[in-house]
Amino acid sequence: MADSPSGRSRIDSILMSIKLNSQTHMRVMPHLCCRDKNMIAMRSAILGAYINGIRNLLLVTGDPVPRDGRTLSSGVFDYNSIRLMEFVKEMNTEHFSQDPFVYGGALNPNGVNVDKIIERMEKKMAAGASYFLTQPIYSDEGIERIQLLKEKTGAKILCGIMPLVSYTNACFIKNEFAGIEVPDEVVNRYHKDMSREEAELVAANLANELIEKLWEIADGFYFMLPFNRVSLMDKIKIEKPHR
């Protein structure tokens, strides 16, 4: 459950997780970001999550408040994701040692300085992070970077798969989302006049190709489906490739 992504208000991630768990009994994982709460409020939220049975968290620094929203609100950012992880680690030791939280962090593998990425991953692991969720991956270079980061850190990495559902969607993600690299050859597999069904078939094929390439590298996958295109999952194969 995302925590007001891109700095735009959504249902509180912990409350939504509790609601979903109570109605479906599915295991849930709220995201908690450092943008909106000081440590007093964050501690209260974490305690509330714990007494409601939540044991999995994704801890992130968070996106900044959008420019058009800064007249009404401002980011807190009293601490970053590493400090928040250290705080949850302390709570696990002091209060929850019999049944601790399991938590992870975000990973952008596309940064220029790979040594800085490794350094930050190692700091998060020292602070108790047991896994990482990546930004969406689209390129062979991104796959190679994931393999390198795993070799250097030994981290458990779950790779993000976000199908691009149209030419416009592909161009938008390529040009407007910092930290996500969409190669030209991916965009070129779409065209403006495609039907919805044609574009979704390309999206699913790309996702299947990425899963096949990442199968021996990734520790798992998670899926981000634009515009609630849940039906795409019927076309995506999450199975060991036949070679």
N, C-alpha and C positions, 0 to 999 in steps of 0.2 A: 504494500500500500504506500504510494508515493506521498511525500510530505510537502504539499503545496508546490509542485514542480514549477520551475521558471518564476518563482516568486508570486504566483497567483493563487488565491485562496481556493482550497478544496476541503472536503470533509477531513477532519483531523485523522491522521493516519492510524493512531492507536485506537481511537473510537471506531473507525471503520473496520479495523482488524478484529476488534472484539465483536462487533456486529456480525461480520462474516463468519467468524469462528462459532458464535452461538447458534447461527442458523444452519450451518453446513458441517460443522465439526472439522473443517479443513484446517491444516496447520497454516499459520499466517506469519508474515514478516513485515511489520511496519518499518518504513524508513524514518529516521529521525535526523533532521538537519539543524545546524548550529545557527541558522540565520534568524530565527524568530523568537527564541527563548533564552533568557539568562539561565545560569546553572541552577538557581532555585526552582524555576518553573520546569526545567528539564528533569531535575531529580523527582519532582512530584509526578511528572508524566511517566517516568520510568517505573516508579513504585506502583502507579496505577496499572501500568501494563502488566507488571509482575503478578499482582494479586488477582488479575483477570486471566492468568494462565498463559500469557505470552512469554515465549522463551527465545525467540529468534528476532534479531534486529539487523538492519542495515544502517550504519552510521556514516553520515556524509556531512561535509561542510555546508553545502547548499548553494543554489543559484542566487545571485544578487536580486534585490527588488528591482523590477523593471523601471525604466526611467519615468514612464507615465504614472507610476504609482508612488513615487517618492514624496509627493506633496502630502500624502495621507499616512505613509508608514516608512520606516527605515529599518534596515537590517541590524540585528543585535551583534552577531559575530564576536561575542566576548571570548570565544574559544574556537578552535578548528576541530576537524574530525578526529585527529590524533589525540587531542586533549580529551575529547568526549569518550573515546575508547578507553583511555586511561582511567577516566571517572567510572565507567561501567565496570572495568576490571576491578577497581577498588570496591565497588558495591558488591560484585560477585564474591570477593574475598571476605568482606565484612558481614554481609547479610544473606547471600544466596549461595553459599559454598556447597550446600547439599543438592541444589538444583539450579545451577547458574544459567545466565543468559549465554547464548551462542550468537556471536555477531561478526559481521564482516564489513568491508569497505568497498568504495567505488575505485575503479581502475581505468584511467585513460591511457591506453598503450601507445598513443600516437604522438606523445611529446617529443620534442627535438632531442633533448638530453636524456638518453636512456639511463645514465648513471643516477640522475636525479629521480627518475621514476623508481629505480631499484631502491634507492635510499629511502624514499617515502614509503614504499611497500614494506621495507624492513622495519621502519619505525611503527607502522600500523600493526605488523605481526608481533613486535615486542609489546605493544599495547593490548594484545589479546585478540586481534583480528584473526579469524580462522579461515576466511575465504575472501575472494574478491569477485565483484561483478563488473564486467567491462562495459565500455561504451559499445554501441553496435559496430560490428566488424564487417567490412566489405571487400577488402583487398588481400592479395597474397602477401604484401608487405606487412599488413596488420597481423596476419596469421604467423608470419615469421617472428614478429616482435613478441607475440604471446609465447611462442615456444622459447625464445631467448629469456624472457622474464621468468618463466617457470624454471628453466635450467639454473638461472642465477639465484633465485630466491627459494625454490622449493614450495612456492605458494600453491594453494588450491584456487583455481581460476575457473569461474563460470562465464562463458562467453555469451555476449548479447547478440541476438538475432532479431533484426527489425526489418521485415519485408517492406520494400518501397512499392506502393500500390498504384502509382501513376507516374507519368513523365513529370508532372508538376511537383508531385511529392518528392521525387528523386532530386530534382533541381533545388527545391527548397532545402532539403536536408544537406545537400552538398554545399550550398552557398551561405546558409544562415545559421548553421549549428557549429559553433566552435568545438574542436576536439573530435569531430566525426569526419572521417575521410571517405568520400565516395568517389571512386575513380571514374574517369570519363567513360571507360569501356562499360561500366555498369549503367550509367545514365543513357548511353547510346543503345542499350537494349530496349529502351522504351521509345515511343514517339507520341506526339500530341494527339493523334487521331485514333489511338487504341481504344477499344471498348474496355469496360470494366473487367470483363471476364478475361480478355487477352492480357491486360496488365497484371491481373492477379496470378495468371499462370506464369508470367515472367518472374513475378515476385517469389512465388513458391519454388520455381526452379532455381533461382539464385540462392534462396535459403537452403535448399537441399544440397546444392553444390558446396556452400560454406560449411554445412554440417559434416559433409563427407571429408572435406579437407581438414577440419578441426577435430575429427573424431578421436584420433590418437593423441591429441594435445590437450584438449579441454577436459576439465573435470565434470562438466555438465553444461547445460544451455538454459538460458531463459529468454522469453520471447516478448517483444514489444510490438503490438499490432495497431497500426495507425487507424484512426477513425472507427475503432471498435470492430474491425474486420475479423471477428473471431472465426468465421468460416474458413479463413485461410489455413487454420490448423488442420483441416481435413486434407489439405494438399501437401502438407509438410511431413516428411518422413524422419522420425526420430528413431533411427535404428542403425546398427552397425553396418557399414558399407560392405557389399560383396565384391571382393577383389580376387 
